[in-house]
Amino acid sequence: MKHHTYFTEGTCSAMIEFDIADDGTLHNVSFLGGCNGNLQGIGKLVEGMDAKAVVHRLQGIRCGFKETSCPDQLTRAIREVIDC
């Protein structure tokens, strides 16, 4: 399992930390800053999911008038690590 850190852009959260296992599953997703309860929920919902499936489901989500969101930033972080 490899640990990754991603510094977000355009969101209330500042950083995302997560692990991707050798089988491509996502683990230990945590956000620094942002809407704490919602972001804890995202981390629990994606725990153990295939990272590519997470990208497929969450990419492109917007927060209000922003061009991105915390879930979208997670997909950008994952895409930096794996080929999607």
PDB file as gemmi writes it, atoms N, CA and C in Angstrom:
CRYST1    1.000    1.000    1.000  90.00  90.00  90.00 P 1                      
ATOM      1  N   MET A   1       0.860  -1.168   0.000  1.00  0.00           N  
ATOM      2  CA  MET A   1       0.000   0.000   0.000  1.00  0.00           C  
ATOM      3  C   MET A   1       0.908   1.234   0.000  1.00  0.00           C  
ATOM      4  N   LYS A   2       0.570   2.190  -0.851  1.00  0.00           N  
ATOM      5  CA  LYS A   2       1.363   3.410  -0.957  1.00  0.00           C  
ATOM      6  C   LYS A   2       0.550   4.608  -0.475  1.00  0.00           C  
ATOM      7  N   HIS A   3       1.195   5.445   0.327  1.00  0.00           N  
ATOM      8  CA  HIS A   3       0.559   6.635   0.884  1.00  0.00           C  
ATOM      9  C   HIS A   3       0.799   7.826  -0.047  1.00  0.00           C  
ATOM     10  N   HIS A   4      -0.237   8.661  -0.201  1.00  0.00           N  
ATOM     11  CA  HIS A   4      -0.141   9.815  -1.088  1.00  0.00           C  
ATOM     12  C   HIS A   4      -0.707  11.053  -0.400  1.00  0.00           C  
ATOM     13  N   THR A   5      -0.130  12.196  -0.739  1.00  0.00           N  
ATOM     14  CA  THR A   5      -0.590  13.490  -0.248  1.00  0.00           C  
ATOM     15  C   THR A   5      -0.823  14.385  -1.455  1.00  0.00           C  
ATOM     16  N   TYR A   6      -1.949  15.081  -1.448  1.00  0.00           N  
ATOM     17  CA  TYR A   6      -2.308  15.965  -2.555  1.00  0.00           C  
ATOM     18  C   TYR A   6      -2.758  17.297  -1.977  1.00  0.00           C  
ATOM     19  N   PHE A   7      -2.191  18.384  -2.471  1.00  0.00           N  
ATOM     20  CA  PHE A   7      -2.585  19.718  -2.054  1.00  0.00           C  
ATOM     21  C   PHE A   7      -3.640  20.230  -3.025  1.00  0.00           C  
ATOM     22  N   THR A   8      -4.819  20.514  -2.479  1.00  0.00           N  
ATOM     23  CA  THR A   8      -5.975  20.877  -3.301  1.00  0.00           C  
ATOM     24  C   THR A   8      -5.888  22.308  -3.806  1.00  0.00           C  
ATOM     25  N   GLU A   9      -6.692  22.589  -4.829  1.00  0.00           N  
ATOM     26  CA  GLU A   9      -6.801  23.938  -5.395  1.00  0.00           C  
ATOM     27  C   GLU A   9      -8.275  24.263  -5.583  1.00  0.00           C  
ATOM     28  N   GLY A  10      -8.669  25.442  -5.153  1.00  0.00           N  
ATOM     29  CA  GLY A  10     -10.027  25.913  -5.413  1.00  0.00           C  
ATOM     30  C   GLY A  10     -11.092  25.364  -4.497  1.00  0.00           C  
ATOM     31  N   THR A  11     -10.703  24.779  -3.360  1.00  0.00           N  
ATOM     32  CA  THR A  11     -11.678  24.242  -2.413  1.00  0.00           C  
ATOM     33  C   THR A  11     -11.358  24.710  -1.001  1.00  0.00           C  
ATOM     34  N   CYS A  12     -12.294  24.496  -0.094  1.00  0.00           N  
ATOM     35  CA  CYS A  12     -12.080  24.856   1.310  1.00  0.00           C  
ATOM     36  C   CYS A  12     -11.048  23.937   1.964  1.00  0.00           C  
ATOM     37  N   SER A  13     -11.005  22.692   1.547  1.00  0.00           N  
ATOM     38  CA  SER A  13      -9.978  21.793   2.083  1.00  0.00           C  
ATOM     39  C   SER A  13      -8.628  22.166   1.474  1.00  0.00           C  
ATOM     40  N   ALA A  14      -7.570  21.923   2.222  1.00  0.00           N  
ATOM     41  CA  ALA A  14      -6.232  22.292   1.768  1.00  0.00           C  
ATOM     42  C   ALA A  14      -5.419  21.095   1.286  1.00  0.00           C  
ATOM     43  N   MET A  15      -5.758  19.904   1.794  1.00  0.00           N  
ATOM     44  CA  MET A  15      -4.932  18.739   1.490  1.00  0.00           C  
ATOM     45  C   MET A  15      -5.767  17.465   1.621  1.00  0.00           C  
ATOM     46  N   ILE A  16      -5.392  16.469   0.823  1.00  0.00           N  
ATOM     47  CA  ILE A  16      -6.009  15.147   0.909  1.00  0.00           C  
ATOM     48  C   ILE A  16      -4.889  14.137   1.085  1.00  0.00           C  
ATOM     49  N   GLU A  17      -5.070  13.219   2.016  1.00  0.00           N  
ATOM     50  CA  GLU A  17      -4.142  12.105   2.185  1.00  0.00           C  
ATOM     51  C   GLU A  17      -4.919  10.819   1.947  1.00  0.00           C  
ATOM     52  N   PHE A  18      -4.280   9.848   1.306  1.00  0.00           N  
ATOM     53  CA  PHE A  18      -4.943   8.582   1.026  1.00  0.00           C  
ATOM     54  C   PHE A  18      -3.906   7.518   0.702  1.00  0.00           C  
ATOM     55  N   ASP A  19      -4.353   6.273   0.760  1.00  0.00           N  
ATOM     56  CA  ASP A  19      -3.526   5.132   0.395  1.00  0.00           C  
ATOM     57  C   ASP A  19      -4.194   4.400  -0.750  1.00  0.00           C  
ATOM     58  N   ILE A  20      -3.378   3.865  -1.643  1.00  0.00           N  
ATOM     59  CA  ILE A  20      -3.880   2.974  -2.686  1.00  0.00           C  
ATOM     60  C   ILE A  20      -3.135   1.650  -2.545  1.00  0.00           C  
ATOM     61  N   ALA A  21      -3.903   0.583  -2.373  1.00  0.00           N  
ATOM     62  CA  ALA A  21      -3.331  -0.750  -2.223  1.00  0.00           C  
ATOM     63  C   ALA A  21      -2.864  -1.279  -3.578  1.00  0.00           C  
ATOM     64  N   ASP A  22      -2.087  -2.325  -3.535  1.00  0.00           N  
ATOM     65  CA  ASP A  22      -1.572  -2.938  -4.766  1.00  0.00           C  
ATOM     66  C   ASP A  22      -2.692  -3.409  -5.688  1.00  0.00           C  
ATOM     67  N   ASP A  23      -3.861  -3.727  -5.113  1.00  0.00           N  
ATOM     68  CA  ASP A  23      -4.985  -4.178  -5.944  1.00  0.00           C  
ATOM     69  C   ASP A  23      -5.816  -3.011  -6.484  1.00  0.00           C  
ATOM     70  N   GLY A  24      -5.372  -1.757  -6.219  1.00  0.00           N  
ATOM     71  CA  GLY A  24      -6.058  -0.586  -6.756  1.00  0.00           C  
ATOM     72  C   GLY A  24      -7.179  -0.043  -5.901  1.00  0.00           C  
ATOM     73  N   THR A  25      -7.332  -0.565  -4.682  1.00  0.00           N  
ATOM     74  CA  THR A  25      -8.393  -0.076  -3.807  1.00  0.00           C  
ATOM     75  C   THR A  25      -7.905   1.105  -2.973  1.00  0.00           C  
ATOM     76  N   LEU A  26      -8.844   1.972  -2.649  1.00  0.00           N  
ATOM     77  CA  LEU A  26      -8.571   3.208  -1.935  1.00  0.00           C  
ATOM     78  C   LEU A  26      -8.805   3.009  -0.443  1.00  0.00           C  
ATOM     79  N   HIS A  27      -7.899   3.572   0.371  1.00  0.00           N  
ATOM     80  CA  HIS A  27      -8.002   3.418   1.827  1.00  0.00           C  
ATOM     81  C   HIS A  27      -7.548   4.689   2.528  1.00  0.00           C  
ATOM     82  N   ASN A  28      -8.052   4.872   3.744  1.00  0.00           N  
ATOM     83  CA  ASN A  28      -7.591   5.924   4.658  1.00  0.00           C  
ATOM     84  C   ASN A  28      -7.648   7.322   4.055  1.00  0.00           C  
ATOM     85  N   VAL A  29      -8.736   7.632   3.361  1.00  0.00           N  
ATOM     86  CA  VAL A  29      -8.897   8.960   2.767  1.00  0.00           C  
ATOM     87  C   VAL A  29      -9.223   9.961   3.871  1.00  0.00           C  
ATOM     88  N   SER A  30      -8.439  11.023   3.938  1.00  0.00           N  
ATOM     89  CA  SER A  30      -8.726  12.084   4.906  1.00  0.00           C  
ATOM     90  C   SER A  30      -8.413  13.439   4.276  1.00  0.00           C  
ATOM     91  N   PHE A  31      -9.232  14.414   4.619  1.00  0.00           N  
ATOM     92  CA  PHE A  31      -9.109  15.776   4.114  1.00  0.00           C  
ATOM     93  C   PHE A  31      -8.687  16.683   5.256  1.00  0.00           C  
ATOM     94  N   LEU A  32      -7.861  17.663   4.966  1.00  0.00           N  
ATOM     95  CA  LEU A  32      -7.489  18.688   5.938  1.00  0.00           C  
ATOM     96  C   LEU A  32      -8.258  19.949   5.584  1.00  0.00           C  
ATOM     97  N   GLY A  33      -9.092  20.414   6.513  1.00  0.00           N  
ATOM     98  CA  GLY A  33      -9.925  21.585   6.259  1.00  0.00           C  
ATOM     99  C   GLY A  33     -11.213  21.188   5.564  1.00  0.00           C  
ATOM    100  N   GLY A  34     -12.006  22.165   5.233  1.00  0.00           N  
ATOM    101  CA  GLY A  34     -13.268  21.897   4.537  1.00  0.00           C  
ATOM    102  C   GLY A  34     -14.387  21.541   5.499  1.00  0.00           C  
ATOM    103  N   CYS A  35     -15.455  21.015   4.970  1.00  0.00           N  
ATOM    104  CA  CYS A  35     -16.639  20.630   5.750  1.00  0.00           C  
ATOM    105  C   CYS A  35     -16.382  19.272   6.391  1.00  0.00           C  
ATOM    106  N   ASN A  36     -15.938  19.295   7.620  1.00  0.00           N  
ATOM    107  CA  ASN A  36     -15.423  18.108   8.288  1.00  0.00           C  
ATOM    108  C   ASN A  36     -16.361  16.898   8.218  1.00  0.00           C  
ATOM    109  N   GLY A  37     -17.618  17.082   8.561  1.00  0.00           N  
ATOM    110  CA  GLY A  37     -18.546  15.950   8.564  1.00  0.00           C  
ATOM    111  C   GLY A  37     -18.741  15.359   7.180  1.00  0.00           C  
ATOM    112  N   ASN A  38     -18.948  16.206   6.188  1.00  0.00           N  
ATOM    113  CA  ASN A  38     -19.144  15.732   4.819  1.00  0.00           C  
ATOM    114  C   ASN A  38     -17.905  15.006   4.301  1.00  0.00           C  
ATOM    115  N   LEU A  39     -16.734  15.552   4.616  1.00  0.00           N  
ATOM    116  CA  LEU A  39     -15.505  14.957   4.100  1.00  0.00           C  
ATOM    117  C   LEU A  39     -15.163  13.651   4.809  1.00  0.00           C  
ATOM    118  N   GLN A  40     -15.518  13.539   6.084  1.00  0.00           N  
ATOM    119  CA  GLN A  40     -15.373  12.251   6.755  1.00  0.00           C  
ATOM    120  C   GLN A  40     -16.293  11.227   6.096  1.00  0.00           C  
ATOM    121  N   GLY A  41     -17.489  11.674   5.741  1.00  0.00           N  
ATOM    122  CA  GLY A  41     -18.440  10.790   5.069  1.00  0.00           C  
ATOM    123  C   GLY A  41     -17.911  10.296   3.740  1.00  0.00           C  
ATOM    124  N   ILE A  42     -17.315  11.186   2.955  1.00  0.00           N  
ATOM    125  CA  ILE A  42     -16.735  10.770   1.678  1.00  0.00           C  
ATOM    126  C   ILE A  42     -15.658   9.719   1.910  1.00  0.00           C  
ATOM    127  N   GLY A  43     -14.798   9.976   2.892  1.00  0.00           N  
ATOM    128  CA  GLY A  43     -13.738   9.012   3.204  1.00  0.00           C  
ATOM    129  C   GLY A  43     -14.290   7.637   3.544  1.00  0.00           C  
ATOM    130  N   LYS A  44     -15.349   7.597   4.338  1.00  0.00           N  
ATOM    131  CA  LYS A  44     -15.965   6.306   4.714  1.00  0.00           C  
ATOM    132  C   LYS A  44     -16.633   5.645   3.508  1.00  0.00           C  
ATOM    133  N   LEU A  45     -17.288   6.439   2.668  1.00  0.00           N  
ATOM    134  CA  LEU A  45     -17.992   5.874   1.516  1.00  0.00           C  
ATOM    135  C   LEU A  45     -17.042   5.260   0.489  1.00  0.00           C  
ATOM    136  N   VAL A  46     -15.873   5.855   0.309  1.00  0.00           N  
ATOM    137  CA  VAL A  46     -14.951   5.352  -0.710  1.00  0.00           C  
ATOM    138  C   VAL A  46     -13.966   4.318  -0.161  1.00  0.00           C  
ATOM    139  N   GLU A  47     -13.963   4.100   1.146  1.00  0.00           N  
ATOM    140  CA  GLU A  47     -13.052   3.125   1.757  1.00  0.00           C  
ATOM    141  C   GLU A  47     -13.219   1.747   1.109  1.00  0.00           C  
ATOM    142  N   GLY A  48     -12.122   1.209   0.608  1.00  0.00           N  
ATOM    143  CA  GLY A  48     -12.131  -0.123   0.010  1.00  0.00           C  
ATOM    144  C   GLY A  48     -12.627  -0.174  -1.424  1.00  0.00           C  
ATOM    145  N   MET A  49     -13.049   0.956  -1.977  1.00  0.00           N  
ATOM    146  CA  MET A  49     -13.523   0.984  -3.368  1.00  0.00           C  
ATOM    147  C   MET A  49     -12.352   0.973  -4.336  1.00  0.00           C  
ATOM    148  N   ASP A  50     -12.605   0.492  -5.515  1.00  0.00           N  
ATOM    149  CA  ASP A  50     -11.617   0.566  -6.579  1.00  0.00           C  
ATOM    150  C   ASP A  50     -11.395   2.044  -6.902  1.00  0.00           C  
ATOM    151  N   ALA A  51     -10.135   2.473  -6.934  1.00  0.00           N  
ATOM    152  CA  ALA A  51      -9.812   3.882  -7.147  1.00  0.00           C  
ATOM    153  C   ALA A  51     -10.364   4.393  -8.474  1.00  0.00           C  
ATOM    154  N   LYS A  52     -10.330   3.569  -9.512  1.00  0.00           N  
ATOM    155  CA  LYS A  52     -10.865   4.001 -10.808  1.00  0.00           C  
ATOM    156  C   LYS A  52     -12.372   4.208 -10.737  1.00  0.00           C  
ATOM    157  N   ALA A  53     -13.058   3.394  -9.952  1.00  0.00           N  
ATOM    158  CA  ALA A  53     -14.503   3.553  -9.784  1.00  0.00           C  
ATOM    159  C   ALA A  53     -14.815   4.860  -9.049  1.00  0.00           C  
ATOM    160  N   VAL A  54     -13.979   5.218  -8.083  1.00  0.00           N  
ATOM    161  CA  VAL A  54     -14.151   6.479  -7.364  1.00  0.00           C  
ATOM    162  C   VAL A  54     -14.009   7.645  -8.337  1.00  0.00           C  
ATOM    163  N   VAL A  55     -13.010   7.592  -9.196  1.00  0.00           N  
ATOM    164  CA  VAL A  55     -12.817   8.648 -10.198  1.00  0.00           C  
ATOM    165  C   VAL A  55     -14.045   8.735 -11.093  1.00  0.00           C  
ATOM    166  N   HIS A  56     -14.524   7.596 -11.556  1.00  0.00           N  
ATOM    167  CA  HIS A  56     -15.688   7.573 -12.448  1.00  0.00           C  
ATOM    168  C   HIS A  56     -16.912   8.220 -11.792  1.00  0.00           C  
ATOM    169  N   ARG A  57     -17.127   7.950 -10.511  1.00  0.00           N  
ATOM    170  CA  ARG A  57     -18.307   8.465  -9.821  1.00  0.00           C  
ATOM    171  C   ARG A  57     -18.201   9.924  -9.410  1.00  0.00           C  
ATOM    172  N   LEU A  58     -17.018  10.382  -9.035  1.00  0.00           N  
ATOM    173  CA  LEU A  58     -16.898  11.689  -8.401  1.00  0.00           C  
ATOM    174  C   LEU A  58     -16.304  12.797  -9.260  1.00  0.00           C  
ATOM    175  N   GLN A  59     -15.673  12.439 -10.380  1.00  0.00           N  
ATOM    176  CA  GLN A  59     -15.025  13.499 -11.159  1.00  0.00           C  
ATOM    177  C   GLN A  59     -16.055  14.458 -11.740  1.00  0.00           C  
ATOM    178  N   GLY A  60     -15.684  15.734 -11.740  1.00  0.00           N  
ATOM    179  CA  GLY A  60     -16.535  16.753 -12.327  1.00  0.00           C  
ATOM    180  C   GLY A  60     -17.570  17.358 -11.395  1.00  0.00           C  
ATOM    181  N   ILE A  61     -17.679  16.847 -10.169  1.00  0.00           N  
ATOM    182  CA  ILE A  61     -18.628  17.438  -9.218  1.00  0.00           C  
ATOM    183  C   ILE A  61     -18.153  18.844  -8.877  1.00  0.00           C  
ATOM    184  N   ARG A  62     -19.098  19.770  -8.868  1.00  0.00           N  
ATOM    185  CA  ARG A  62     -18.779  21.172  -8.578  1.00  0.00           C  
ATOM    186  C   ARG A  62     -19.371  21.562  -7.229  1.00  0.00           C  
ATOM    187  N   CYS A  63     -18.762  22.541  -6.600  1.00  0.00           N  
ATOM    188  CA  CYS A  63     -19.255  23.082  -5.326  1.00  0.00           C  
ATOM    189  C   CYS A  63     -19.739  24.505  -5.592  1.00  0.00           C  
ATOM    190  N   GLY A  64     -21.040  24.672  -5.623  1.00  0.00           N  
ATOM    191  CA  GLY A  64     -21.595  25.991  -5.908  1.00  0.00           C  
ATOM    192  C   GLY A  64     -21.148  26.487  -7.267  1.00  0.00           C  
ATOM    193  N   PHE A  65     -20.577  27.684  -7.299  1.00  0.00           N  
ATOM    194  CA  PHE A  65     -20.119  28.271  -8.551  1.00  0.00           C  
ATOM    195  C   PHE A  65     -18.662  27.937  -8.853  1.00  0.00           C  
ATOM    196  N   LYS A  66     -18.031  27.171  -7.976  1.00  0.00           N  
ATOM    197  CA  LYS A  66     -16.627  26.796  -8.193  1.00  0.00           C  
ATOM    198  C   LYS A  66     -16.530  25.772  -9.312  1.00  0.00           C  
ATOM    199  N   GLU A  67     -15.397  25.740  -9.971  1.00  0.00           N  
ATOM    200  CA  GLU A  67     -15.168  24.794 -11.062  1.00  0.00           C  
ATOM    201  C   GLU A  67     -14.831  23.398 -10.563  1.00  0.00           C  
ATOM    202  N   THR A  68     -14.665  23.232  -9.249  1.00  0.00           N  
ATOM    203  CA  THR A  68     -14.258  21.955  -8.667  1.00  0.00           C  
ATOM    204  C   THR A  68     -14.938  21.806  -7.318  1.00  0.00           C  
ATOM    205  N   SER A  69     -14.628  20.731  -6.621  1.00  0.00           N  
ATOM    206  CA  SER A  69     -15.161  20.445  -5.289  1.00  0.00           C  
ATOM    207  C   SER A  69     -14.169  19.533  -4.593  1.00  0.00           C  
ATOM    208  N   CYS A  70     -14.402  19.269  -3.324  1.00  0.00           N  
ATOM    209  CA  CYS A  70     -13.516  18.341  -2.616  1.00  0.00           C  
ATOM    210  C   CYS A  70     -13.566  16.931  -3.227  1.00  0.00           C  
ATOM    211  N   PRO A  71     -14.751  16.401  -3.575  1.00  0.00           N  
ATOM    212  CA  PRO A  71     -14.761  15.092  -4.240  1.00  0.00           C  
ATOM    213  C   PRO A  71     -14.022  15.111  -5.584  1.00  0.00           C  
ATOM    214  N   ASP A  72     -14.186  16.188  -6.345  1.00  0.00           N  
ATOM    215  CA  ASP A  72     -13.486  16.303  -7.619  1.00  0.00           C  
ATOM    216  C   ASP A  72     -11.979  16.389  -7.398  1.00  0.00           C  
ATOM    217  N   GLN A  73     -11.561  17.091  -6.358  1.00  0.00           N  
ATOM    218  CA  GLN A  73     -10.132  17.181  -6.054  1.00  0.00           C  
ATOM    219  C   GLN A  73      -9.577  15.806  -5.694  1.00  0.00           C  
ATOM    220  N   LEU A  74     -10.371  14.981  -5.019  1.00  0.00           N  
ATOM    221  CA  LEU A  74      -9.941  13.612  -4.727  1.00  0.00           C  
ATOM    222  C   LEU A  74      -9.694  12.859  -6.028  1.00  0.00           C  
ATOM    223  N   THR A  75     -10.560  13.029  -7.007  1.00  0.00           N  
ATOM    224  CA  THR A  75     -10.357  12.325  -8.282  1.00  0.00           C  
ATOM    225  C   THR A  75      -9.098  12.816  -8.983  1.00  0.00           C  
ATOM    226  N   ARG A  76      -8.818  14.101  -8.881  1.00  0.00           N  
ATOM    227  CA  ARG A  76      -7.587  14.634  -9.484  1.00  0.00           C  
ATOM    228  C   ARG A  76      -6.361  14.049  -8.801  1.00  0.00           C  
ATOM    229  N   ALA A  77      -6.444  13.903  -7.480  1.00  0.00           N  
ATOM    230  CA  ALA A  77      -5.339  13.310  -6.736  1.00  0.00           C  
ATOM    231  C   ALA A  77      -5.117  11.862  -7.159  1.00  0.00           C  
ATOM    232  N   ILE A  78      -6.189  11.115  -7.281  1.00  0.00           N  
ATOM    233  CA  ILE A  78      -6.096   9.702  -7.686  1.00  0.00           C  
ATOM    234  C   ILE A  78      -5.509   9.606  -9.091  1.00  0.00           C  
ATOM    235  N   ARG A  79      -5.981  10.467  -9.993  1.00  0.00           N  
ATOM    236  CA  ARG A  79      -5.498  10.421 -11.393  1.00  0.00           C  
ATOM    237  C   ARG A  79      -4.019  10.752 -11.487  1.00  0.00           C  
ATOM    238  N   GLU A  80      -3.491  11.514 -10.540  1.00  0.00           N  
ATOM    239  CA  GLU A  80      -2.041  11.778 -10.552  1.00  0.00           C  
ATOM    240  C   GLU A  80      -1.243  10.523 -10.225  1.00  0.00           C  
ATOM    241  N   VAL A  81      -1.882   9.598  -9.527  1.00  0.00           N  
ATOM    242  CA  VAL A  81      -1.193   8.401  -9.031  1.00  0.00           C  
ATOM    243  C   VAL A  81      -1.392   7.197  -9.940  1.00  0.00           C  
ATOM    244  N   ILE A  82      -2.606   7.039 -10.464  1.00  0.00           N  
ATOM    245  CA  ILE A  82      -2.896   5.883 -11.332  1.00  0.00           C  
ATOM    246  C   ILE A  82      -3.352   6.355 -12.696  1.00  0.00           C  
ATOM    247  N   ASP A  83      -3.270   5.491 -13.652  1.00  0.00           N  
ATOM    248  CA  ASP A  83      -3.690   5.797 -15.021  1.00  0.00           C  
ATOM    249  C   ASP A  83      -5.175   5.506 -15.167  1.00  0.00           C  
ATOM    250  N   CYS A  84      -5.978   6.548 -15.315  1.00  0.00           N  
ATOM    251  CA  CYS A  84      -7.435   6.390 -15.472  1.00  0.00           C  
ATOM    252  C   CYS A  84      -7.871   6.824 -16.844  1.00  0.00           C  
TER     253      CYS A  84                                                      
END                                                                             
